Amino acid sequence: MDVIIADDSKAMRMLVLRALRHAGFSVTAREAADGKEALELVKESVPDLILSDWNMPVMSGIDFLRSLLLKPPRA
């Protein structure tokens, strides 16, 4: 499963990835430190799942979600 984990905390991104793998998911994770980086990752290829923090610098999680809703990526 291709996953984007967006969080400004590297430690939190690692914890989320570890939790997914511990739950038995076979995960290929791409990481973003803010919504803007996550948006660029989505443009490269559409993931199966996006897990995003709400409060991040540069672009918040809600602004990231709004950007995706306004211009959805092509699968």
C-alpha positions as CSV (number, residue, x, y, z in Angstrom):
1,M,0.0,0.0,0.0
2,D,1.4,3.4,-1.0
3,V,0.9,5.9,1.9
4,I,1.8,9.6,2.3
5,I,2.4,10.6,5.9
6,A,2.3,14.3,6.4
7,D,3.5,15.7,9.7
8,D,5.9,18.4,10.8
9,S,7.4,16.0,13.4
10,K,9.8,13.4,12.0
11,A,9.3,11.3,15.2
12,M,5.5,11.3,14.7
13,R,5.9,10.2,11.0
14,M,8.1,7.3,12.2
15,L,5.5,6.3,14.9
16,V,2.7,6.3,12.4
17,L,4.7,4.2,9.9
18,R,5.6,1.8,12.7
19,A,2.0,1.5,13.8
20,L,0.8,0.7,10.3
21,R,3.5,-2.0,9.9
22,H,2.8,-3.4,13.4
23,A,-0.9,-3.6,12.4
24,G,0.1,-5.9,9.5
25,F,0.0,-3.5,6.6
26,S,2.6,-3.8,3.9
27,V,3.4,-0.1,3.5
28,T,5.5,1.9,1.1
29,A,5.6,5.3,2.8
30,R,6.4,8.7,1.4
31,E,6.9,11.5,4.0
32,A,6.1,15.2,4.0
33,A,6.9,17.8,6.6
34,D,4.0,20.0,5.6
35,G,1.0,20.2,3.3
36,K,2.9,21.8,0.5
37,E,5.4,18.9,0.4
38,A,2.5,16.4,0.6
39,L,0.7,18.1,-2.3
40,E,3.8,17.7,-4.4
41,L,4.0,14.0,-3.5
42,V,0.4,13.5,-4.6
43,K,1.1,15.2,-7.9
44,E,3.9,12.7,-8.5
45,S,1.7,9.7,-8.0
46,V,-1.7,9.2,-6.2
47,P,-1.3,7.2,-3.0
48,D,-3.7,4.6,-1.6
49,L,-3.9,6.5,1.7
50,I,-2.9,9.9,3.1
51,L,-2.5,10.5,6.8
52,S,-2.0,14.1,7.6
53,D,-1.5,16.2,10.7
54,W,-3.8,19.2,11.1
55,N,-1.4,21.8,12.3
56,M,1.8,22.2,10.2
57,P,3.9,25.1,9.0
58,V,3.9,26.4,5.4
59,M,0.5,24.6,4.5
60,S,-1.7,23.2,7.2
61,G,-3.5,19.9,6.9
62,I,-6.9,21.6,6.2
63,D,-5.4,23.7,3.5
64,F,-3.8,20.6,2.0
65,L,-7.2,18.9,2.0
66,R,-8.9,21.9,0.4
67,S,-6.2,22.0,-2.3
68,L,-6.9,18.3,-3.1
69,L,-10.6,18.9,-3.2
70,L,-10.3,21.9,-5.5
71,K,-8.0,20.1,-7.9
72,P,-8.1,16.3,-7.4
73,P,-5.0,14.4,-8.7
74,R,-5.5,12.1,-11.6
75,A,-5.1,8.4,-10.8
